[in-house]
Amino acid sequence: MKRVVSISLGSSSRDKRVEAEFLGEKFIIERIGTDGSVEKAKEMLHDLDGKVACFGMGGIDFYVRSGKRKWMLKDAMRMASVPKITPIVDGGGVKETLERQVIADLEPVYGIPVRGKKVVVVSGVARFAHAEAFFAQGAKVMLGDLIFILEVPIKLWSLRALDIFARLIAPIAAQLPISVLYPTGESQKKSKPKFRDVYEWADIVAGDYHFIHRFMPERLDGKVIVTNTVTDADVAELKAKGVSYLVTTTPEMEGRSFATNVIEALLVAMSGKRPEELTEKDYFDLIKKAKIKPRVEKLN
């Protein structure tokens, strides 16, 4: 039985372990949070190196990007350099394949209107494929990077504007501790309602769940949430707030929609190859063969 493990900077209260079968092979799929500690994450990566099929790196990406420009995150590189035997992925391969496809399928396959709808992508540099896909589907897109990362109430309305922002801010931000830029550890549990006008404007709120949750207001009546990494408790909260549809780009497994890094680690383990050997076509083929599909759930 192959084991894939996501070592996450997120809260340990969101840990999960499941057993599942894909392509006739059994897998242990596990997410372990370090409550924001990069050093603890590095220790776990060192201790499990060579003992698992593939690592996922959660709560942080290897890089942020705008278009073809990429800025490597210092804390991510500290973690990614630890394993010497077991490969490690951050979910980028799934974001570029499965997530793009899910957004393209929202209207024709699942009946959730996108063209002409108002969409907030909470961070374009963290999920550039998300932003591109919604623009391609004819949505009116607001990019919330300045709002959700820096708490600056400036809205971006184009990929060009995002590129200007990224070129100015990303080289500096990439050197900062991840806890400055993204909710980690216990901060993932807290929501401080703020920027209500952003949520009220949107028909669809899309992106990383911890960014979405960060400033989430008391009511989200009629909204569509496109995200992942949600627990049963998160789903119950969204339902209570009046969310119409929940779409997680990764599938539900025993009440949990894992992060993209977990699913990418699973796909790498299925393939038997190193991540650098896999193409977009390989990911699409594996996703199709393994019948990995999004979760689309009507909540209200």
HELIX and SHEET records of a PDB file:
HELIX    1   1 SER A   12  ARG A   14  5                                   3    
HELIX    2   2 VAL A   38  LEU A   48  1                                  11    
HELIX    3   3 LYS A   74  ALA A   80  1                                   7    
HELIX    4   4 GLY A   92  VAL A   94  1                                   3    
HELIX    5   5 LYS A   95  GLU A   99  3                                   5    
HELIX    6   6 ARG A  100  ASP A  105  1                                   6    
HELIX    7   7 PHE A  128  ALA A  136  1                                   9    
HELIX    8   8 ASP A  145  LEU A  150  1                                   6    
HELIX    9   9 LEU A  159  ALA A  173  1                                  15    
HELIX   10  10 ILE A  178  LEU A  181  1                                   4    
HELIX   11  11 GLU A  186  LYS A  189  5                                   4    
HELIX   12  12 ARG A  196  TRP A  201  1                                   6    
HELIX   13  13 TYR A  209  ARG A  214  1                                   6    
HELIX   14  14 ASP A  232  ALA A  240  1                                   9    
HELIX   15  15 THR A  260  SER A  271  1                                  12    
HELIX   16  16 PRO A  275  GLU A  277  5                                   3    
HELIX   17  17 GLU A  280  LYS A  289  1                                  10    
SHEET    1   A 5 LYS A  16  PHE A  22  0                                        
SHEET    2   A 5 GLU A  25  GLY A  33 -1                                        
SHEET    3   A 5 LYS A   2  SER A   8  1                                        
SHEET    4   A 5 CYS A  54  GLY A  58  1                                        
SHEET    5   A 5 ILE A  88  VAL A  89  1                                        
SHEET    1   B 2 TYR A  63  SER A  66  0                                        
SHEET    2   B 2 ARG A  69  MET A  72 -1                                        
SHEET    1   C 6 LYS A 140  LEU A 143  0                                        
SHEET    2   C 6 LYS A 118  VAL A 121  1                                        
SHEET    3   C 6 ILE A 204  ALA A 206  1                                        
SHEET    4   C 6 VAL A 224  THR A 227  1                                        
SHEET    5   C 6 TYR A 245  THR A 248  1                                        
SHEET    6   C 6 ARG A 295  LYS A 298 -1                                        
SHEET    1   D 2 GLU A 252  MET A 253  0                                        
SHEET    2   D 2 ARG A 256  SER A 257 -1                                        
END                                                                             
